[in-house]
Amino acid sequence: MPPLSLIKEAFPPKPTFSVDDIPDLSGKVIIVTGANTGVGKETAKALLNHNAKVYIATRSQEKTEKAIQDLKNETGKEAIFLKLDLANLKSSKAAAEEYLSKETELHVLFNNAGVMAPPMDDLTADGYDLQFGTNTLGHFYFTKLLLPALLKGAKSSPDGTARVVNTSSSASLMASKINFDTLKDSPARRKSGPNQLYAQSKLGNAIFAKELARRYGDQGIVSTGLNPGNLTSDLQRHLGRIETKVVGLLLHPTPMGALTQLWAGTTQEGATLNGKYLIPWARVGTGNPVIQDEKAGADLWKWFEDQVADI
């Protein structure tokens, strides 16, 4: 039986926050990963409409240039493409270096990109489970390398903060821990299957968000993890026909999914949310109890650092 919080998050009350509540973002430099489609694109659209300078960090230049044109047609503002393949640690490093060559500050980082339930044979360029490697490890490394710009962004912001908004999922409630034996290909990984590996990667996002908050909150970094809601998006592309139909009964329109992360990343209230887990629509929740386990956070952070030590 699913946790009660899973059911509550699937059927949220009507939102009290809307994109119209976003303040003017003139002077803010923001990165949204995976913003060529879905929730990320809706997030970028709202940010552009409120005068932010927006970098869209994605793997496909062709798809992103089309998205940038779509957004320009809708908002009159032009986002900037930043090439980032989160399934390749060298690409994450190159993307961060490219950004730092252009900008000295970063005010908000939306770690939004993700992959869900791909074929089990799919691994990252570095041999990690594709879901954990992309959704979790890739975002850790990208964030780590951008910390100097985030810390400068916090110092220059009137509220003294820079935000790191980490998109998790209600699926994080279905994982009980990070099983380190499944993060590279192994019998344990194969036994877990794609849905459990997705849940684990999303729990990893939430644990990372909390640990980042612990480590850097006193330096102005406001780190949040969140469930954007059960949404119609490109994430479901790897699901089977029957799974797609069943899941479709529980889904909300894609634009709704941007609300919670925009609330965390742009509002005055968002500056007070360091270490919080957020739920639809723009509310503070509790999330998986494992998120609060400091040892789980320290262990995952150490594992992350070990993986990227020689990149």
C-alpha positions in Angstrom: 0.0 0.0 0.0 1.5 3.4 -0.9 2.4 5.8 1.8 -0.4 8.2 2.8 1.8 11.2 1.9 2.0 9.7 -1.7 -1.8 9.9 -2.0 -1.9 13.4 -0.5 0.7 14.7 -2.9 -1.1 13.1 -5.9 -4.3 15.1 -5.1 -3.1 18.6 -3.9 -5.5 21.4 -3.1 -5.9 24.3 -5.6 -2.7 26.4 -5.7 -2.5 29.8 -3.9 0.7 30.7 -5.9 0.7 31.5 -9.6 3.3 32.6 -12.1 1.9 36.1 -11.8 3.3 36.2 -8.2 6.9 36.0 -9.4 8.7 39.2 -8.7 10.7 41.1 -11.3 13.9 39.1 -12.0 15.9 41.8 -13.8 19.6 41.2 -13.1 19.2 37.6 -12.1 21.1 34.9 -14.0 19.5 31.5 -13.9 20.2 28.0 -15.2 17.4 25.5 -15.9 18.6 22.0 -16.8 16.4 20.0 -19.2 14.4 23.1 -20.2 13.9 22.3 -23.8 10.6 20.4 -22.9 8.0 19.8 -20.2 8.3 21.4 -16.8 11.7 22.8 -17.5 10.4 24.7 -20.5 7.5 26.1 -18.5 9.9 27.2 -15.8 12.1 28.9 -18.3 9.1 30.6 -19.9 8.0 32.1 -16.6 11.5 33.3 -15.8 11.9 35.0 -19.1 8.5 36.6 -18.7 9.9 38.2 -15.5 13.1 39.5 -17.1 15.7 36.9 -15.9 18.7 36.0 -18.0 18.1 32.3 -18.6 20.5 29.5 -19.6 18.9 26.3 -20.9 21.3 23.5 -20.1 20.5 20.4 -22.3 22.1 17.7 -24.4 20.5 18.4 -27.7 21.4 21.7 -29.4 18.8 21.2 -32.2 15.9 20.6 -29.8 17.0 23.4 -27.5 17.3 25.9 -30.3 13.8 25.1 -31.3 12.6 25.5 -27.7 14.5 28.8 -27.5 12.7 30.0 -30.6 9.3 28.9 -29.2 10.0 30.7 -25.9 11.1 33.9 -27.8 7.9 33.8 -29.8 5.9 33.5 -26.5 7.8 35.9 -24.3 9.8 38.2 -26.6 12.9 37.2 -24.6 15.8 34.9 -25.8 17.2 32.2 -23.6 20.8 30.9 -24.0 21.8 27.4 -24.9 24.4 25.7 -22.6 25.4 22.2 -23.8 25.1 19.7 -20.9 24.9 15.9 -21.0 24.3 14.9 -17.4 25.0 11.3 -18.4 28.6 12.2 -19.0 30.7 13.6 -16.2 33.2 15.2 -18.5 30.2 17.0 -20.2 29.0 18.2 -16.9 32.5 19.7 -16.2 32.7 21.3 -19.7 29.2 22.8 -19.2 30.2 24.4 -15.9 33.4 25.7 -17.3 31.6 27.1 -20.3 29.2 28.9 -18.0 31.9 30.2 -15.7 33.8 31.6 -18.8 30.7 33.8 -19.5 29.3 34.6 -16.1 30.8 35.3 -12.7 27.5 34.9 -10.7 24.6 32.5 -10.7 21.5 33.4 -8.7 19.3 30.3 -9.2 20.1 26.8 -10.4 17.1 24.6 -11.3 18.3 21.0 -11.3 15.2 20.0 -13.3 16.4 17.5 -16.0 15.7 13.8 -15.6 15.1 10.5 -17.3 12.6 7.9 -16.1 12.5 4.1 -16.6 14.8 3.8 -19.7 15.8 0.3 -20.9 17.9 -1.6 -18.3 20.8 -1.9 -20.8 21.2 1.9 -20.8 24.1 3.2 -18.8 25.9 6.6 -18.6 29.1 7.3 -20.5 30.9 6.5 -17.2 29.1 3.2 -16.6 26.6 4.3 -14.0 22.9 3.3 -14.0 21.4 5.8 -16.4 18.8 7.1 -14.0 21.1 7.7 -11.0 23.9 8.9 -13.2 21.8 11.4 -15.0 19.2 12.5 -12.4 21.5 12.5 -9.3 25.3 12.2 -9.9 25.3 14.4 -12.9 23.4 17.1 -11.1 25.7 16.8 -8.0 28.8 17.4 -10.1 27.3 20.2 -12.1 26.2 22.0 -8.9 29.5 21.4 -7.2 31.4 23.1 -10.1 29.0 26.0 -10.1 29.2 26.7 -6.3 31.8 29.5 -6.7 29.3 31.4 -9.0 26.4 30.6 -6.7 28.3 31.9 -3.6 29.0 35.1 -5.5 25.4 35.3 -6.6 24.3 35.0 -2.9 26.6 37.9 -1.9 25.2 40.2 -4.6 21.6 39.4 -4.0 19.5 41.8 -1.9 18.3 38.9 0.3 21.7 37.4 0.6 20.8 34.1 -1.1 21.3 32.0 -4.2 18.9 29.1 -4.7 19.5 25.5 -5.8 16.1 23.9 -6.6 16.3 20.2 -7.0 13.4 18.4 -8.8 12.7 15.1 -7.1 9.4 13.2 -7.4 6.7 11.5 -5.4 8.5 8.3 -6.5 11.1 9.1 -3.9 8.6 7.9 -1.3 8.8 4.4 -2.8 12.6 4.0 -2.0 13.8 3.1 1.5 17.5 3.9 1.0 20.3 4.3 -1.5 21.6 0.9 -2.4 25.2 1.6 -3.5 25.5 -1.8 -5.1 23.0 -0.8 -7.8 24.6 2.4 -9.0 26.7 0.7 -11.5 25.6 -2.4 -13.5 25.4 -5.4 -11.3 23.1 -8.3 -10.5 21.6 -6.1 -7.7 20.9 -3.4 -10.2 19.2 -5.8 -12.6 17.1 -7.2 -9.8 15.9 -3.8 -8.8 14.4 -3.0 -12.2 13.8 0.4 -13.8 11.0 1.7 -11.6 12.8 1.1 -8.4 15.9 2.6 -9.8 14.0 5.7 -10.8 12.6 6.0 -7.2 16.1 5.6 -5.8 17.4 8.3 -8.1 14.7 10.7 -7.0 15.3 9.9 -3.3 19.0 10.7 -4.1 17.9 14.1 -5.4 16.0 14.8 -2.2 18.9 13.6 0.0 21.4 15.7 -2.0 19.2 18.8 -1.6 19.1 18.4 2.1 22.8 17.7 2.4 23.7 20.7 0.3 21.5 22.8 2.6 23.4 21.5 5.6 26.8 22.2 4.1 26.2 25.6 2.5 23.1 27.1 4.2 25.3 29.4 6.3 26.9 30.8 3.2 23.7 31.9 1.6 22.8 28.9 -0.4 19.1 28.0 -0.2 18.7 24.3 -1.3 15.3 22.7 -1.7 14.1 19.4 -2.9 10.6 19.0 -4.3 7.9 16.9 -5.9 6.7 18.9 -8.9 3.5 16.9 -9.0 2.2 14.0 -11.2 2.4 15.6 -14.6 1.9 15.0 -18.3 5.4 15.3 -19.7 8.1 13.8 -21.9 9.4 11.9 -18.9 6.9 9.1 -19.6 8.3 8.3 -23.0 9.9 5.0 -21.9 6.7 3.6 -20.2 4.7 0.8 -21.8 1.3 1.4 -23.3 -0.7 0.0 -20.4 1.5 1.8 -17.8 1.0 5.1 -19.8 -2.8 4.7 -19.6 -2.8 4.0 -15.9 -0.4 6.8 -15.0 -2.3 9.1 -17.3 -5.4 8.9 -15.0 -3.4 10.6 -12.2 -1.6 13.4 -14.2 -2.0 17.1 -14.1 -1.2 19.6 -16.9 2.5 20.3 -17.4 2.4 24.0 -16.5 1.3 23.2 -13.0 4.6 21.3 -12.5 6.6 24.5 -12.7 4.7 26.2 -9.9 6.5 24.7 -6.9 10.0 25.1 -8.2 9.3 28.7 -9.3 8.0 29.5 -5.8 11.2 28.1 -4.3 13.5 29.7 -6.8 12.1 33.2 -7.2 10.0 34.4 -4.2 10.8 36.2 -1.0 9.3 33.2 0.8 11.6 30.9 -1.1 14.6 32.4 0.7 13.3 30.9 4.0 13.0 27.3 2.7 16.6 26.0 3.0 16.6 22.3 3.6 12.8 22.0 3.1 11.0 19.4 1.0 8.3 20.9 -1.1 5.1 19.4 -2.5 2.4 20.5 -5.0 1.4 23.2 -5.3 4.0 25.5 -3.7 3.7 24.0 -0.2 6.1 22.7 2.4 5.9 18.9 2.9 7.8 16.2 4.8 9.0 13.8 2.1 10.7 10.5 2.7 12.0 10.2 6.3 15.3 9.1 4.9 15.9 12.7 3.8 16.3 13.7 7.4 19.0 11.0 8.1 22.3 12.9 8.4 24.3 9.7 7.9 22.5 9.0 4.7 23.3 12.5 3.5 27.0 12.2 4.5 27.3 8.8 2.9 25.8 9.9 -0.4 27.9 13.1 -0.5 31.1 11.0 0.1 30.1 8.6 -2.7 29.5 11.5 -5.0 32.9 13.1 -4.2 34.7 9.7 -4.7 33.1 9.4 -8.2 34.2 12.8 -9.5 37.6 12.9 -7.8 39.5 12.1 -11.0 37.4 13.8 -13.7 
